[in-house]
Amino acid sequence: MLRIVRVLAPNPSIYTLEGTNTWIVGADPSIVIDPGPDDGDHLEEVAQMAGRVAAVLVTHDHEDHAPGAPAFAERVGAPFYAFRLNGAEHLRDGQRFSASDGAEVIAEYTPGHSSDHVAFFVVTAGAGIRAKSEEWKQAGEYFKAHGLQALAIETAEGCAEWLHRRIREDWGFADPSTMTMHERFTSRYRGKRYSFGYPACPNLDDQVGLFQLLRPEEIGVNLTEGMMMEPEASVSALVFHHPDCAYFTAASEDATESGAAGD
């Protein structure tokens, strides 16, 4: 049976809550993850519980996780690894460490506490569209009126797609030159664009926060009482860059419970 032990460091705070979690994986040899602060009593407790240690790993270099690593590694006679920490062997993405009982720890690089990015935008192609469309309707030009509205909506969608492509370029992962328009229109690029009112973000009231942030009134886009955008030919979006982004359907807890009750 795999042995995993948590040892709580004596450094409670608003950031560490009860204290830093020091983890011991396996036994004889074990792998120790995040020795925590350079506190002699804590390091001694971890050393006693860990026994023979194959490797000491530090997930990140914050003062609540890393300061005790060099002293602990010296105490137990084991190498210690970190992505960026003076005196440590460099921890490589995908590097594997073996403990007892067939246990294996795999290092996976993630941004963690480092800065991240998300983009918000509002685009519109609706200025003057409603008035011109109504003018053509009154003149009996229904085809032109509906065609104009459709063209405005598709232009706004095209602008949103173009802006999303520019954002990907600015983030450093431009679409490959071989990407076809079909692949682009079926979202085969990295990341995803989400809009309020669609299955992944069904709550239209969240538009309020977006409007407070971006102030799209400055380009002539306003919210109606029903949280729809006016002009209609407008697109708002949140853009995420993670390669594993996917489209999905979100439902409220009440809706989920109601659906379960109806099954």
C-alpha positions in Angstrom: 0.0 0.0 0.0 1.4 3.4 -1.0 2.4 5.5 2.0 1.8 9.2 1.9 2.2 11.3 5.0 1.6 15.0 5.6 3.6 16.8 8.1 2.3 20.3 9.0 5.0 23.0 9.4 4.7 25.4 12.3 4.1 28.5 10.1 0.4 29.3 10.1 -0.6 32.5 8.2 -3.2 33.9 5.9 -1.2 32.4 3.1 -0.3 29.0 4.5 -3.5 28.6 6.5 -2.6 25.9 9.2 0.9 25.8 7.9 3.0 24.5 5.0 2.2 20.9 3.9 5.4 18.8 3.8 4.7 15.5 2.0 6.5 12.2 2.5 5.8 9.7 -0.3 6.8 6.1 0.1 9.2 4.6 2.7 12.8 3.3 2.6 13.4 5.1 0.4 10.9 8.0 0.5 10.6 11.2 -1.4 10.1 14.4 0.6 8.2 17.3 -1.1 8.5 20.9 0.2 10.4 20.6 3.5 9.1 24.0 4.4 10.7 26.6 6.6 14.1 26.3 8.1 12.8 25.2 11.5 15.0 22.7 13.2 12.2 20.9 15.1 10.1 20.6 12.0 12.9 19.3 9.8 13.8 16.8 12.5 10.3 15.5 12.7 10.2 15.1 8.9 13.5 13.4 8.9 12.4 10.9 11.6 9.2 10.1 9.7 10.8 9.9 6.3 13.6 7.5 7.1 15.9 6.9 4.2 15.3 9.6 1.6 15.9 9.2 -2.2 15.2 12.8 -3.2 14.0 16.1 -1.8 11.7 18.1 -4.2 10.7 21.8 -3.9 7.6 22.7 -5.9 8.3 26.5 -5.8 10.6 28.9 -4.1 8.3 30.8 -1.8 9.7 31.3 1.7 7.1 29.0 3.3 8.1 26.1 1.0 11.8 26.3 0.2 14.1 27.7 3.0 14.5 24.4 4.9 15.3 22.3 1.8 19.1 22.7 1.8 19.5 21.9 5.5 17.1 19.0 5.3 18.8 17.5 2.2 22.1 17.8 4.0 20.7 16.2 7.1 19.3 13.2 5.3 22.1 12.9 2.7 19.8 13.2 -0.3 19.9 15.4 -3.4 17.4 18.2 -3.6 15.7 19.4 -6.8 13.9 22.6 -7.7 12.9 24.5 -10.8 14.7 27.6 -9.6 16.5 27.6 -6.2 20.2 28.3 -5.5 22.1 25.2 -4.6 19.4 22.8 -6.0 19.8 20.5 -8.9 17.5 21.7 -11.7 14.1 20.0 -11.6 13.2 19.2 -15.2 9.6 19.0 -16.5 8.6 15.4 -16.7 11.5 14.2 -14.5 10.6 11.0 -12.6 11.6 10.0 -9.0 11.0 6.5 -7.6 10.2 5.6 -4.0 9.4 2.3 -2.4 6.4 0.2 -3.3 6.6 1.2 -6.9 5.6 4.7 -6.1 6.7 7.3 -8.7 6.6 11.1 -8.5 6.6 13.0 -11.9 7.5 16.7 -12.0 5.2 18.7 -14.1 5.9 22.4 -14.7 2.9 24.6 -14.2 2.7 28.4 -13.8 1.5 28.0 -10.2 1.7 31.3 -8.4 3.3 33.2 -11.3 1.4 35.7 -13.3 -1.2 34.5 -15.8 -3.2 36.2 -18.5 -6.9 36.4 -19.6 -8.3 38.7 -22.2 -11.6 40.5 -22.3 -13.1 42.4 -25.3 -16.2 43.9 -26.8 -16.4 44.5 -30.6 -19.3 45.9 -32.6 -20.4 46.4 -36.2 -23.8 47.7 -35.4 -23.5 51.5 -35.5 -26.5 52.9 -37.5 -27.6 49.4 -38.6 -31.0 49.4 -36.9 -32.0 52.8 -38.2 -31.0 51.9 -41.8 -32.7 48.5 -41.6 -36.0 50.2 -40.4 -35.7 52.7 -43.2 -35.5 49.9 -45.8 -38.4 48.0 -44.1 -40.6 51.1 -44.3 -39.7 51.3 -48.0 -40.7 47.7 -48.5 -37.1 46.6 -49.0 -37.3 43.6 -46.7 -34.6 41.6 -48.3 -32.1 44.5 -48.0 -33.2 45.2 -44.4 -32.7 41.6 -43.2 -29.5 41.2 -45.3 -28.0 44.3 -43.7 -28.7 43.0 -40.2 -27.3 39.6 -41.0 -24.2 41.2 -42.6 -23.6 43.3 -39.4 -23.9 40.3 -37.1 -21.5 38.3 -39.2 -19.1 41.2 -39.4 -19.1 41.5 -35.6 -18.4 37.7 -35.3 -15.6 38.0 -37.9 -14.1 40.9 -36.0 -14.2 38.9 -32.8 -12.5 36.0 -34.6 -9.8 38.3 -36.0 -9.2 39.9 -32.6 -8.9 36.5 -30.9 -6.3 35.5 -33.6 -4.3 38.7 -32.8 -4.5 38.0 -29.1 -3.0 34.5 -29.7 -0.2 36.2 -31.7 0.5 38.7 -28.9 0.6 35.8 -26.4 3.3 34.1 -28.5 1.5 31.2 -30.1 0.4 32.3 -33.4 -1.7 29.9 -35.6 0.5 27.8 -37.8 0.8 29.0 -41.4 -0.8 25.7 -42.5 -4.0 26.3 -40.6 -7.0 26.4 -42.8 -10.0 28.7 -42.4 -12.1 25.6 -41.7 -9.8 24.6 -38.8 -9.9 28.2 -37.5 -13.7 28.3 -37.6 -13.9 25.0 -35.8 -11.6 26.3 -33.0 -8.6 24.1 -33.8 -6.3 26.7 -32.4 -4.9 26.9 -28.8 -7.2 28.3 -26.2 -10.9 29.2 -26.4 -13.2 32.3 -26.5 -16.3 32.2 -24.2 -19.3 34.6 -24.3 -22.0 35.2 -21.7 -25.3 33.7 -22.5 -23.8 30.6 -24.1 -23.7 27.1 -22.4 -20.2 27.6 -20.7 -21.2 31.0 -19.3 -25.0 31.0 -19.2 -25.5 33.9 -16.7 -26.1 37.0 -18.7 -25.9 39.2 -15.5 -22.1 38.7 -15.6 -22.1 41.1 -18.5 -22.3 43.9 -15.9 -18.8 43.2 -14.6 -17.4 43.0 -18.1 -19.0 46.4 -19.0 -17.7 47.9 -15.8 -14.2 46.8 -16.7 -14.1 47.7 -20.4 -16.7 50.5 -20.6 -17.8 49.6 -24.1 -20.3 52.4 -24.0 -17.4 54.5 -25.4 -17.7 52.6 -28.7 -21.5 52.8 -28.7 -22.4 49.4 -27.0 -24.8 49.4 -24.1 -26.6 46.8 -22.0 -30.4 46.5 -22.1 -32.5 45.7 -19.0 -32.3 42.1 -20.1 -28.5 42.2 -20.2 -28.4 42.0 -24.0 -26.1 44.2 -26.0 -27.3 47.0 -28.1 -26.5 47.2 -31.0 -27.3 43.6 -31.6 -24.3 43.2 -33.9 -21.9 43.1 -31.0 -19.8 40.4 -29.4 -18.3 40.3 -25.9 -15.9 37.6 -24.8 -13.4 36.2 -22.3 -10.3 34.6 -23.9 -8.3 31.9 -22.2 -5.0 30.5 -23.6 -4.6 27.1 -21.9 -4.2 24.4 -24.5 -6.6 22.1 -22.7 -9.5 24.7 -22.9 -12.7 23.1 -24.1 -16.3 24.2 -24.6 -18.7 22.8 -22.1 -22.2 23.3 -20.6 -22.5 24.9 -17.1 -25.6 24.6 -15.1 -26.6 26.0 -11.7 -26.8 23.7 -8.7 -30.6 24.1 -8.6 -30.9 23.2 -12.3 -28.8 20.1 -11.7 -30.8 19.0 -8.8 -34.1 19.7 -10.7 -32.8 17.6 -13.6 -31.8 14.7 -11.3 -35.2 14.8 -9.6 -36.9 14.6 -13.0 -35.0 11.5 -14.2 
